[in-house]
Amino acid sequence: MAALFHILAGLALLAALIAWAVAVRGGLKAIAANRAAGQGGGAASYALLALWPFAVQRRGREADIDAVRTGKAAIAFFVSVTVAVAAISAYTNLTYKPPVAPAGSSPAAPTGAPSKS
């Protein structure tokens, strides 16, 4: 069962990476369209694209073309990350083994609270 969650976590992280790549691709198209229309697209646009590609938008009449695809990519990214975190949590819970005391050692005797007298 743990192996299943391990595979699921890997696939979810791969899906998140693909959603990020789709958003970057849409952002590059939006920046190119904005530049062609003479509406900017300088270094700030590329910095935004590198940090959070879901925020880069096309301006003008054709803004809806990329907005739908970028919105879907953002939803896919967040769903994928959520599934990955849940799968990693399940994998960790299934494979965690608490530390065991070395053989032959006895637990320390509980000591009382220090006296103030």
OpenMM code with the backbone's topology and positions (N, CA, C; nanometers):
from openmm import Vec3, app, unit

residues = "MET ALA ALA LEU PHE HIS ILE LEU ALA GLY LEU ALA LEU LEU ALA ALA LEU ILE ALA TRP ALA VAL ALA VAL ARG GLY GLY LEU LYS ALA ILE ALA ALA ASN ARG ALA ALA GLY GLN GLY GLY GLY ALA ALA SER TYR ALA LEU LEU ALA LEU TRP PRO PHE ALA VAL GLN ARG ARG GLY ARG GLU ALA ASP ILE ASP ALA VAL ARG THR GLY LYS ALA ALA ILE ALA PHE PHE VAL SER VAL THR VAL ALA VAL ALA ALA ILE SER ALA TYR THR ASN LEU THR TYR LYS PRO PRO VAL ALA PRO ALA GLY SER SER PRO ALA ALA PRO THR GLY ALA PRO SER LYS SER".split()
positions = [
    Vec3(0.0817, -0.1184, 0.0000),
    Vec3(0.0000, 0.0000, 0.0000),
    Vec3(0.0869, 0.1259, 0.0000),
    Vec3(0.1979, 0.1205, 0.0726),
    Vec3(0.2865, 0.2366, 0.0778),
    Vec3(0.3448, 0.2663, -0.0602),
    Vec3(0.3745, 0.1612, -0.1354),
    Vec3(0.4300, 0.1809, -0.2696),
    Vec3(0.3304, 0.2534, -0.3595),
    Vec3(0.2014, 0.2234, -0.3428),
    Vec3(0.0982, 0.2901, -0.4214),
    Vec3(0.0968, 0.4408, -0.3934),
    Vec3(0.1064, 0.4784, -0.2663),
    Vec3(0.1087, 0.6208, -0.2315),
    Vec3(0.2388, 0.6868, -0.2772),
    Vec3(0.3473, 0.6120, -0.2775),
    Vec3(0.4746, 0.6651, -0.3266),
    Vec3(0.4636, 0.6974, -0.4755),
    Vec3(0.4051, 0.6076, -0.5513),
    Vec3(0.3856, 0.6307, -0.6952),
    Vec3(0.2880, 0.7451, -0.7177),
    Vec3(0.1800, 0.7484, -0.6410),
    Vec3(0.0813, 0.8559, -0.6540),
    Vec3(0.1429, 0.9929, -0.6254),
    Vec3(0.2283, 0.9996, -0.5254),
    Vec3(0.2954, 1.1267, -0.4941),
    Vec3(0.3840, 1.1702, -0.6103),
    Vec3(0.4578, 1.0771, -0.6678),
    Vec3(0.5432, 1.1103, -0.7826),
    Vec3(0.4628, 1.1579, -0.9019),
    Vec3(0.3521, 1.0888, -0.9314),
    Vec3(0.2681, 1.1295, -1.0436),
    Vec3(0.2034, 1.2656, -1.0198),
    Vec3(0.1623, 1.2921, -0.8975),
    Vec3(0.1014, 1.4219, -0.8659),
    Vec3(0.2030, 1.5351, -0.8792),
    Vec3(0.3254, 1.5112, -0.8347),
    Vec3(0.4296, 1.6139, -0.8501),
    Vec3(0.4627, 1.6354, -0.9975),
    Vec3(0.4610, 1.5285, -1.0766),
    Vec3(0.4834, 1.5419, -1.2208),
    Vec3(0.3699, 1.6221, -1.2853),
    Vec3(0.2465, 1.5966, -1.2438),
    Vec3(0.1325, 1.6723, -1.2964),
    Vec3(0.1428, 1.8197, -1.2591),
    Vec3(0.1890, 1.8487, -1.1377),
    Vec3(0.2067, 1.9888, -1.0970),
    Vec3(0.3133, 2.0562, -1.1830),
    Vec3(0.4194, 1.9840, -1.2126),
    Vec3(0.5252, 2.0384, -1.2979),
    Vec3(0.4735, 2.0649, -1.4394),
    Vec3(0.3912, 1.9747, -1.4905),
    Vec3(0.3339, 1.9938, -1.6245),
    Vec3(0.2391, 2.1136, -1.6252),
    Vec3(0.1578, 2.1291, -1.5215),
    Vec3(0.0677, 2.2449, -1.5141),
    Vec3(0.1473, 2.3744, -1.5090),
    Vec3(0.2588, 2.3734, -1.4361),
    Vec3(0.3454, 2.4911, -1.4300),
    Vec3(0.4012, 2.5221, -1.5696),
    Vec3(0.4427, 2.4179, -1.6423),
    Vec3(0.4979, 2.4367, -1.7771),
    Vec3(0.3919, 2.4912, -1.8724),
    Vec3(0.2685, 2.4442, -1.8602),
    Vec3(0.1598, 2.4971, -1.9442),
    Vec3(0.1387, 2.6454, -1.9155),
    Vec3(0.1459, 2.6828, -1.7890),
    Vec3(0.1291, 2.8244, -1.7535),
    Vec3(0.2446, 2.9089, -1.8062),
    Vec3(0.3664, 2.8562, -1.8003),
    Vec3(0.4819, 2.9295, -1.8542),
    Vec3(0.4668, 2.9463, -2.0048),
    Vec3(0.4243, 2.8412, -2.0731),
    Vec3(0.4054, 2.8486, -2.2183),
    Vec3(0.2991, 2.9535, -2.2531),
    Vec3(0.1878, 2.9529, -2.1786),
    Vec3(0.0850, 3.0543, -2.2018),
    Vec3(0.1343, 3.1936, -2.1695),
    Vec3(0.2159, 3.2060, -2.0656),
    Vec3(0.2725, 3.3356, -2.0299),
    Vec3(0.3668, 3.3888, -2.1366),
    Vec3(0.4468, 3.2988, -2.1940),
    Vec3(0.5363, 3.3412, -2.3027),
    Vec3(0.4566, 3.3897, -2.4237),
    Vec3(0.3483, 3.3202, -2.4553),
    Vec3(0.2627, 3.3639, -2.5663),
    Vec3(0.1991, 3.4992, -2.5357),
    Vec3(0.1559, 3.5178, -2.4111),
    Vec3(0.0933, 3.6449, -2.3731),
    Vec3(0.1934, 3.7594, -2.3808),
    Vec3(0.3155, 3.7358, -2.3339),
    Vec3(0.4181, 3.8407, -2.3407),
    Vec3(0.4495, 3.8753, -2.4857),
    Vec3(0.4607, 3.7723, -2.5713),
    Vec3(0.4882, 3.7967, -2.7134),
    Vec3(0.3739, 3.8738, -2.7782),
    Vec3(0.2502, 3.8406, -2.7459),
    Vec3(0.1350, 3.9113, -2.8027),
    Vec3(0.1303, 4.0548, -2.7528),
    Vec3(0.1624, 4.0755, -2.6262),
    Vec3(0.1641, 4.2118, -2.5722),
    Vec3(0.2728, 4.2955, -2.6379),
    Vec3(0.3888, 4.2346, -2.6599),
    Vec3(0.4975, 4.3077, -2.7276),
    Vec3(0.4596, 4.3430, -2.8702),
    Vec3(0.3958, 4.2472, -2.9400),
    Vec3(0.3549, 4.2723, -3.0788),
    Vec3(0.2517, 4.3844, -3.0866),
    Vec3(0.1708, 4.3970, -2.9840),
    Vec3(0.0698, 4.5028, -2.9814),
    Vec3(0.1261, 4.6329, -2.9247),
    Vec3(0.2548, 4.6321, -2.8857),
    Vec3(0.3167, 4.7520, -2.8320),
    Vec3(0.2710, 4.7859, -2.6915),
    Vec3(0.2383, 4.6842, -2.6125),
    Vec3(0.1868, 4.7084, -2.4783),
    Vec3(0.2809, 4.6574, -2.3706),
    Vec3(0.4070, 4.6711, -2.3897),
    Vec3(0.5023, 4.6350, -2.2849),
    Vec3(0.5533, 4.4926, -2.2978),
    Vec3(0.5938, 4.4382, -2.1849),
    Vec3(0.6507, 4.3038, -2.1845),
    Vec3(0.7983, 4.3085, -2.1507),
    Vec3(0.8355, 4.3957, -2.0583),
    Vec3(0.9757, 4.4122, -2.0229),
    Vec3(1.0236, 4.3084, -1.9232),
    Vec3(1.1269, 4.3461, -1.8512),
    Vec3(1.1907, 4.2547, -1.7560),
    Vec3(1.0966, 4.2154, -1.6430),
    Vec3(1.0083, 4.3052, -1.6043),
    Vec3(0.9137, 4.2737, -1.4962),
    Vec3(0.8201, 4.1608, -1.5366),
    Vec3(0.7819, 4.1566, -1.6630),
    Vec3(0.6948, 4.0485, -1.7102),
    Vec3(0.7656, 3.9144, -1.7036),
    Vec3(0.8932, 3.9134, -1.7404),
    Vec3(0.9690, 3.7879, -1.7342),
    Vec3(0.9972, 3.7461, -1.5903),
    Vec3(1.0163, 3.8427, -1.5013),
    Vec3(1.0351, 3.8091, -1.3594),
    Vec3(0.9066, 3.7498, -1.3035),
    Vec3(0.7926, 3.8090, -1.3383),
    Vec3(0.6643, 3.7553, -1.2950),
    Vec3(0.6424, 3.6159, -1.3532),
    Vec3(0.6824, 3.5964, -1.4768),
    Vec3(0.6694, 3.4659, -1.5412),
    Vec3(0.7523, 3.3600, -1.4689),
    Vec3(0.8703, 3.3974, -1.4240),
    Vec3(0.9563, 3.3020, -1.3545),
    Vec3(0.9039, 3.2703, -1.2151),
    Vec3(0.8497, 3.3697, -1.1452),
    Vec3(0.8048, 3.3493, -1.0076),
    Vec3(0.6641, 3.2908, -0.9982),
    Vec3(0.5727, 3.3414, -1.0767),
    Vec3(0.4347, 3.2954, -1.0710),
    Vec3(0.3717, 3.3112, -1.2095),
    Vec3(0.3871, 3.2104, -1.2967),
    Vec3(0.3430, 3.2241, -1.4359),
    Vec3(0.1922, 3.2367, -1.4536),
    Vec3(0.1148, 3.2041, -1.3501),
    Vec3(-0.0302, 3.2124, -1.3624),
    Vec3(-0.0799, 3.3563, -1.3630),
    Vec3(0.0056, 3.4510, -1.3277),
    Vec3(-0.0355, 3.5912, -1.3199),
    Vec3(-0.0118, 3.6674, -1.4500),
    Vec3(0.0674, 3.6138, -1.5413),
    Vec3(0.0955, 3.6831, -1.6673),
    Vec3(-0.0286, 3.6741, -1.7551),
    Vec3(-0.0749, 3.7910, -1.8035),
    Vec3(-0.1975, 3.7937, -1.8825),
    Vec3(-0.1767, 3.8718, -2.0106),
    Vec3(-0.2511, 3.8313, -2.1102),
    Vec3(-0.2527, 3.9024, -2.2380),
    Vec3(-0.3466, 4.0212, -2.2253),
    Vec3(-0.3088, 4.1306, -2.2867),
    Vec3(-0.3939, 4.2502, -2.2829),
    Vec3(-0.4664, 4.2648, -2.4162),
    Vec3(-0.5755, 4.3326, -2.4115),
    Vec3(-0.6479, 4.3607, -2.5350),
    Vec3(-0.7680, 4.2703, -2.5550),
    Vec3(-0.8124, 4.2649, -2.6818),
    Vec3(-0.9336, 4.1906, -2.7143),
    Vec3(-0.9176, 4.0401, -2.6979),
    Vec3(-0.7996, 3.9892, -2.7153),
    Vec3(-0.7793, 3.8445, -2.7136),
    Vec3(-0.7324, 3.7932, -2.5774),
    Vec3(-0.7631, 3.8650, -2.4725),
    Vec3(-0.7185, 3.8257, -2.3385),
    Vec3(-0.7829, 3.6952, -2.2921),
    Vec3(-0.9034, 3.6674, -2.3396),
    Vec3(-0.9724, 3.5459, -2.2957),
    Vec3(-0.9101, 3.4188, -2.3519),
    Vec3(-0.8332, 3.4293, -2.4569),
    Vec3(-0.7740, 3.3102, -2.5186),
    Vec3(-0.6831, 3.2375, -2.4202),
    Vec3(-0.5935, 3.3099, -2.3581),
    Vec3(-0.5002, 3.2482, -2.2644),
    Vec3(-0.5549, 3.2392, -2.1234),
    Vec3(-0.6513, 3.3227, -2.0898),
    Vec3(-0.7026, 3.3255, -1.9523),
    Vec3(-0.7676, 3.1930, -1.9141),
    Vec3(-0.8396, 3.1325, -2.0053),
    Vec3(-0.9065, 3.0056, -1.9752),
    Vec3(-0.8033, 2.8954, -1.9538),
    Vec3(-0.7070, 2.8867, -2.0423),
    Vec3(-0.6047, 2.7818, -2.0300),
    Vec3(-0.5184, 2.8035, -1.9055),
    Vec3(-0.4825, 2.9270, -1.8775),
    Vec3(-0.4013, 2.9555, -1.7592),
    Vec3(-0.4801, 2.9292, -1.6316),
    Vec3(-0.6090, 2.9600, -1.6321),
    Vec3(-0.6931, 2.9304, -1.5165),
    Vec3(-0.7033, 2.7806, -1.4906),
    Vec3(-0.7179, 2.7035, -1.5965),
    Vec3(-0.7228, 2.5577, -1.5823),
    Vec3(-0.5891, 2.5031, -1.5334),
    Vec3(-0.4803, 2.5611, -1.5821),
    Vec3(-0.3475, 2.5173, -1.5373),
    Vec3(-0.3273, 2.5486, -1.3898),
    Vec3(-0.3774, 2.6627, -1.3441),
    Vec3(-0.3647, 2.6974, -1.2025),
    Vec3(-0.4440, 2.6004, -1.1159),
    Vec3(-0.5646, 2.5661, -1.1592),
    Vec3(-0.6448, 2.4692, -1.0843),
    Vec3(-0.5760, 2.3337, -1.0826),
    Vec3(-0.5243, 2.2904, -1.1964),
    Vec3(-0.4542, 2.1616, -1.2034),
    Vec3(-0.3305, 2.1626, -1.1147),
    Vec3(-0.2605, 2.2750, -1.1091),
    Vec3(-0.1412, 2.2855, -1.0247),
    Vec3(-0.1777, 2.2675, -0.8783),
    Vec3(-0.2791, 2.3400, -0.8322),
    Vec3(-0.3162, 2.3326, -0.6909),
    Vec3(-0.3745, 2.1959, -0.6538),
    Vec3(-0.4524, 2.1368, -0.7418),
    Vec3(-0.5053, 2.0034, -0.7153),
    Vec3(-0.3915, 1.9026, -0.7090),
    Vec3(-0.2973, 1.9136, -0.8007),
    Vec3(-0.1836, 1.8211, -0.8034),
    Vec3(-0.0982, 1.8339, -0.6776),
    Vec3(-0.0738, 1.9556, -0.6345),
    Vec3(0.0056, 1.9752, -0.5130),
    Vec3(-0.0696, 1.9204, -0.3914),
    Vec3(-0.2008, 1.9410, -0.3868),
    Vec3(-0.2806, 1.8890, -0.2759),
    Vec3(-0.2775, 1.7367, -0.2723),
    Vec3(-0.2933, 1.6736, -0.3871),
    Vec3(-0.2881, 1.5271, -0.3938),
    Vec3(-0.1491, 1.4776, -0.3556),
    Vec3(-0.0449, 1.5475, -0.4003),
    Vec3(0.0915, 1.5068, -0.3661),
    Vec3(0.1161, 1.5145, -0.2164),
    Vec3(0.0706, 1.6208, -0.1528),
    Vec3(0.0891, 1.6346, -0.0079),
    Vec3(0.0134, 1.5248, 0.0660),
    Vec3(-0.1091, 1.4955, 0.0226),
    Vec3(-0.1868, 1.3892, 0.0869),
    Vec3(-0.1202, 1.2528, 0.0677),
    Vec3(-0.0686, 1.2271, -0.0512),
    Vec3(-0.0030, 1.0990, -0.0775),
    Vec3(0.1268, 1.0861, 0.0011),
    Vec3(0.2013, 1.1939, 0.0124),
    Vec3(0.3255, 1.1905, 0.0912),
    Vec3(0.2924, 1.1674, 0.2382),
    Vec3(0.1857, 1.2295, 0.2858),
    Vec3(0.1440, 1.2093, 0.4246),
    Vec3(0.1043, 1.0639, 0.4490),
    Vec3(0.0269, 1.0077, 0.3584),
    Vec3(-0.0140, 0.8674, 0.3738),
    Vec3(0.1071, 0.7746, 0.3666),
    Vec3(0.1985, 0.8018, 0.2734),
    Vec3(0.3197, 0.7195, 0.2611),
    Vec3(0.4018, 0.7263, 0.3895),
    Vec3(0.4160, 0.8451, 0.4436),
    Vec3(0.4934, 0.8620, 0.5667),
    Vec3(0.4273, 0.7886, 0.6828),
    Vec3(0.2957, 0.7981, 0.6926),
    Vec3(0.2251, 0.7292, 0.8003),
    Vec3(0.2356, 0.5777, 0.7878),
    Vec3(0.2410, 0.5277, 0.6661),
    Vec3(0.2493, 0.3832, 0.6470),
    Vec3(0.3902, 0.3277, 0.6667),
    Vec3(0.4908, 0.4105, 0.6482),
    Vec3(0.6285, 0.3597, 0.6539),
    Vec3(0.7059, 0.4050, 0.7769),
    Vec3(0.6504, 0.4912, 0.8592),
    Vec3(0.7218, 0.5421, 0.9758),
    Vec3(0.7358, 0.4333, 1.0816),
    Vec3(0.8566, 0.4185, 1.1305),
    Vec3(0.8835, 0.3253, 1.2399),
    Vec3(0.9460, 0.4064, 1.3525),
    Vec3(0.8836, 0.4054, 1.4710),
    Vec3(0.9394, 0.4841, 1.5810),
    Vec3(1.0745, 0.4282, 1.6231),
    Vec3(1.1624, 0.5129, 1.6741),
    Vec3(1.2947, 0.4650, 1.7155),
    Vec3(1.2819, 0.3667, 1.8320),
    Vec3(1.3684, 0.2662, 1.8309),
    Vec3(1.3677, 0.1625, 1.9339),
    Vec3(1.4918, 0.1804, 2.0192),
    Vec3(1.4749, 0.1658, 2.1505),
    Vec3(1.5890, 0.1766, 2.2425),
    Vec3(1.6842, 0.0603, 2.2175),
    Vec3(1.8145, 0.0822, 2.2350),
    Vec3(1.9103, -0.0262, 2.2148),
    Vec3(1.8836, -0.1421, 2.3118),
    Vec3(1.9166, -0.2612, 2.2678),
    Vec3(1.8938, -0.3799, 2.3501),
    Vec3(1.9780, -0.3727, 2.4771),
    Vec3(1.9184, -0.4151, 2.5892),
    Vec3(1.9907, -0.4194, 2.7149),
    Vec3(1.9812, -0.2923, 2.7961),
    Vec3(1.9315, -0.1865, 2.7397),
    Vec3(1.9218, -0.0637, 2.8185),
    Vec3(1.7839, -0.0565, 2.8814),
    Vec3(1.7799, -0.0001, 2.9980),
    Vec3(1.6516, 0.0138, 3.0664),
    Vec3(1.6150, 0.1611, 3.0675),
    Vec3(1.4874, 0.1872, 3.0688),
    Vec3(1.4483, 0.3279, 3.0725),
    Vec3(1.4938, 0.3919, 3.2027),
    Vec3(1.5274, 0.5159, 3.1940),
    Vec3(1.5746, 0.5877, 3.3126),
    Vec3(1.4622, 0.5989, 3.4137),
    Vec3(1.4982, 0.5880, 3.5395),
    Vec3(1.3990, 0.5988, 3.6457),
    Vec3(1.3504, 0.7423, 3.6519),
    Vec3(1.2192, 0.7602, 3.6658),
    Vec3(1.1694, 0.8982, 3.6711),
    Vec3(1.2196, 0.9665, 3.7974),
    Vec3(1.2577, 1.0873, 3.7797),
    Vec3(1.3060, 1.1657, 3.8935),
    Vec3(1.1987, 1.2632, 3.9361),
    Vec3(1.1994, 1.2939, 4.0634),
    Vec3(1.1012, 1.3876, 4.1151),
    Vec3(1.1388, 1.5300, 4.0795),
    Vec3(1.0486, 1.6168, 4.1030),
    Vec3(1.0735, 1.7572, 4.0781),
    Vec3(1.1769, 1.8085, 4.1790),
    Vec3(1.2622, 1.9010, 4.1368),
    Vec3(1.3622, 1.9521, 4.2301),
    Vec3(1.2956, 2.0258, 4.3468),
    Vec3(1.3553, 2.0111, 4.4594),
    Vec3(1.3012, 2.0723, 4.5800),
    Vec3(1.3595, 2.2137, 4.5946),
    Vec3(1.2797, 2.3031, 4.6498),
    Vec3(1.3247, 2.4408, 4.6697),
    Vec3(1.3702, 2.4617, 4.8150),
    Vec3(1.3804, 2.3568, 4.8929),
    Vec3(1.4181, 2.3749, 5.0326),
    Vec3(1.5657, 2.3701, 5.0536),
] * unit.nanometer
topology = app.Topology()
chain = topology.addChain("A")
for resn in residues:
    res = topology.addResidue(resn, chain)
    for name in ("N", "CA", "C"):
        topology.addAtom(name, app.Element.getBySymbol(name[0]), res)
